[in-house]
Amino acid sequence: MLLNQSKARVAVASILLLPLLAYWIINPDDAQETPTQSALSQGADYYLKGSKVKEFDEQGKLKATLSAAELTHFPDQALSRLLSPSVEMQDEKGTPVTLTSKTGTLFDNEDRMTLDEDVRVTHNPNMPDASLLTTSSLNFDRRSGIASTDLPVKITNQQFETTATGMTININSRTSDLLSDVKGTFYVEP
């Protein structure tokens, strides 16, 4: 009788564990690729998570900081793909400027990068009179401080809102050329 109860327990345990075992066989944990494994399978030679690169000028003064949630380098394409990139720098008057986006591309051996998806350029971000430029894609030459796009842009602050299609902006000198379809609204206090 004791032997029959043990056999019954083993049978019940087997029946209860059978679905779990079947799931484990069909969906093993190692079959789910991590971002690192995925990047390596696509030709990446390195992958960084939570990266931050600081660039200094000839006098040793901080020039810019590039941060990214993830950076994956592809040597065959001579570029790095960035997730949530952010560039913090200063214009020639020392005013802080921040460039952010959801994704980006940093090109090897060039001072050029492309920011894509929800691109935001904030001039003087910590002040009430901060200005914000938004677009969907922006090419940025880090050496010259010139950014450009041929897509719609919107520039806002407390006093105005300007929209245009296409733009070239020199972040260092704080000048911009809006290329077409320029519309502006200025807010005046009575």
C-alpha positions as CSV (number, residue, x, y, z in Angstrom):
1,M,0.0,0.0,0.0
2,L,2.9,2.3,0.9
3,L,4.4,1.5,-2.5
4,N,1.2,2.4,-4.3
5,Q,1.0,5.8,-2.6
6,S,4.6,6.5,-3.6
7,K,3.9,5.6,-7.2
8,A,0.8,7.8,-7.1
9,R,2.8,10.7,-5.8
10,V,5.4,10.3,-8.5
11,A,2.7,10.1,-11.1
12,V,1.0,13.3,-9.8
13,A,4.3,15.1,-9.6
14,S,5.2,14.1,-13.1
15,I,1.9,15.3,-14.4
16,L,2.3,18.6,-12.7
17,L,5.9,19.1,-13.8
18,L,5.2,18.0,-17.4
19,P,3.9,21.4,-18.7
20,L,6.8,23.2,-17.0
21,L,9.3,20.8,-18.6
22,A,7.7,21.2,-22.0
23,Y,7.9,25.0,-21.7
24,W,11.5,24.9,-20.7
25,I,12.4,22.7,-23.7
26,I,10.5,24.8,-26.2
27,N,11.7,28.2,-24.7
28,P,15.1,27.8,-23.2
29,D,16.5,31.0,-21.6
30,D,19.7,30.9,-23.7
31,A,17.6,31.1,-26.9
32,Q,16.6,34.7,-26.0
33,E,19.4,36.9,-27.4
34,T,20.7,39.7,-25.3
35,P,21.5,43.1,-26.9
36,T,25.2,42.2,-26.7
37,Q,24.7,38.8,-28.5
38,S,22.5,40.5,-31.1
39,A,25.1,43.2,-31.8
40,L,27.9,40.7,-32.0
41,S,26.0,38.6,-34.4
42,Q,25.5,41.7,-36.6
43,G,29.3,42.4,-36.8
44,A,29.9,44.6,-33.8
45,D,33.3,44.5,-32.2
46,Y,32.3,46.1,-28.9
47,Y,29.2,47.1,-27.0
48,L,29.0,49.7,-24.2
49,K,26.2,50.3,-21.8
50,G,26.0,53.6,-19.9
51,S,28.9,55.1,-21.8
52,K,30.2,58.7,-21.3
53,V,33.0,60.2,-23.3
54,K,34.5,63.6,-22.4
55,E,36.4,65.7,-25.0
56,F,38.9,68.4,-24.0
57,D,40.4,71.2,-26.0
58,E,44.2,72.0,-26.3
59,Q,44.2,73.9,-23.0
60,G,42.6,71.0,-21.1
61,K,39.2,72.6,-20.8
62,L,36.1,70.4,-21.1
63,K,34.8,70.9,-24.6
64,A,31.9,68.4,-24.8
65,T,30.5,65.3,-23.1
66,L,28.9,62.5,-25.2
67,S,26.7,60.1,-23.3
68,A,24.6,57.2,-24.5
69,A,22.5,54.5,-22.8
70,E,24.1,52.0,-25.3
71,L,26.8,52.3,-27.8
72,T,27.5,49.5,-30.3
73,H,30.5,49.8,-32.7
74,F,30.5,48.3,-36.2
75,P,34.0,48.3,-37.6
76,D,33.0,47.2,-41.1
77,Q,30.7,50.2,-41.4
78,A,33.1,52.5,-39.5
79,L,30.4,53.8,-37.2
80,S,28.7,53.4,-33.8
81,R,25.0,53.1,-33.2
82,L,23.8,55.0,-30.1
83,L,20.7,54.6,-28.0
84,S,19.5,57.7,-26.1
85,P,22.6,59.8,-27.1
86,S,23.2,63.2,-25.4
87,V,25.8,65.8,-26.2
88,E,26.5,68.5,-23.7
89,M,28.7,71.4,-24.8
90,Q,29.0,75.2,-24.6
91,D,28.7,77.9,-27.3
92,E,31.5,80.4,-27.7
93,K,30.0,82.6,-25.0
94,G,30.0,79.7,-22.5
95,T,26.3,79.1,-22.5
96,P,25.4,75.4,-22.2
97,V,23.8,73.6,-25.1
98,T,22.4,70.1,-24.9
99,L,21.5,67.8,-27.9
100,T,19.5,64.7,-27.3
101,S,17.6,62.1,-29.3
102,K,16.3,58.5,-29.1
103,T,18.9,57.1,-31.5
104,G,22.0,58.3,-33.2
105,T,25.0,57.4,-35.3
106,L,28.6,58.4,-34.6
107,F,30.9,58.1,-37.5
108,D,34.5,56.8,-37.0
109,N,37.4,59.1,-37.8
110,E,35.0,62.0,-38.4
111,D,33.7,64.6,-36.1
112,R,30.2,63.9,-37.5
113,M,27.2,62.4,-36.0
114,T,23.5,62.0,-36.8
115,L,20.8,62.3,-34.2
116,D,17.4,60.6,-35.1
117,E,13.9,60.3,-33.5
118,D,12.7,63.1,-31.2
119,V,15.8,65.3,-31.6
120,R,16.0,68.1,-29.1
121,V,18.5,70.9,-29.0
122,T,18.2,73.0,-25.8
123,H,20.1,76.3,-25.5
124,N,20.7,77.4,-21.9
125,P,18.7,74.4,-20.6
126,N,18.8,75.4,-16.9
127,M,17.3,78.9,-17.3
128,P,13.7,80.1,-17.7
129,D,14.5,81.7,-21.0
130,A,15.8,78.4,-22.5
131,S,15.1,77.9,-26.2
132,L,14.3,74.5,-27.6
133,L,14.7,73.2,-31.2
134,T,12.9,70.0,-32.1
135,T,13.1,67.9,-35.3
136,S,13.1,64.3,-36.3
137,S,16.7,64.1,-37.6
138,L,19.8,66.3,-37.4
139,N,23.3,66.1,-38.8
140,F,25.9,67.5,-36.4
141,D,29.5,68.3,-37.1
142,R,31.1,68.3,-33.6
143,R,34.3,70.2,-34.6
144,S,32.6,73.1,-36.3
145,G,29.4,73.1,-34.1
146,I,27.2,73.2,-37.2
147,A,24.0,71.2,-37.2
148,S,21.7,70.8,-40.2
149,T,18.5,69.1,-41.4
150,D,16.2,69.3,-44.4
151,L,13.2,68.2,-42.3
152,P,10.6,70.3,-40.4
153,V,12.0,72.1,-37.3
154,K,10.3,74.0,-34.5
155,I,12.1,76.5,-32.3
156,T,10.4,77.8,-29.1
157,N,11.1,79.8,-26.0
158,Q,9.0,82.1,-23.8
159,Q,8.9,84.9,-26.4
160,F,8.4,83.1,-29.7
161,E,7.7,80.0,-31.7
162,T,9.2,79.5,-35.2
163,T,8.6,76.7,-37.6
164,A,10.5,76.0,-40.8
165,T,11.4,73.2,-43.2
166,G,15.2,72.8,-43.3
167,M,17.8,74.6,-41.2
168,T,21.5,75.1,-40.7
169,I,22.5,76.3,-37.2
170,N,25.9,77.2,-35.9
171,I,25.7,76.3,-32.2
172,N,29.0,78.1,-31.4
173,S,28.0,81.5,-32.8
174,R,24.3,81.1,-32.1
175,T,23.2,81.8,-35.7
176,S,20.8,79.9,-37.8
177,D,19.5,79.8,-41.4
178,L,15.9,78.6,-41.8
179,L,15.6,77.3,-45.3
180,S,11.9,77.4,-46.3
181,D,8.3,77.6,-45.1
182,V,9.3,79.9,-42.3
183,K,6.5,80.9,-39.9
184,G,6.9,82.8,-36.6
185,T,4.8,83.8,-33.7
186,F,6.1,86.3,-31.2
187,Y,4.6,86.8,-27.8
188,V,4.5,90.3,-26.5
189,E,3.7,91.3,-22.9
190,P,1.2,94.3,-22.7
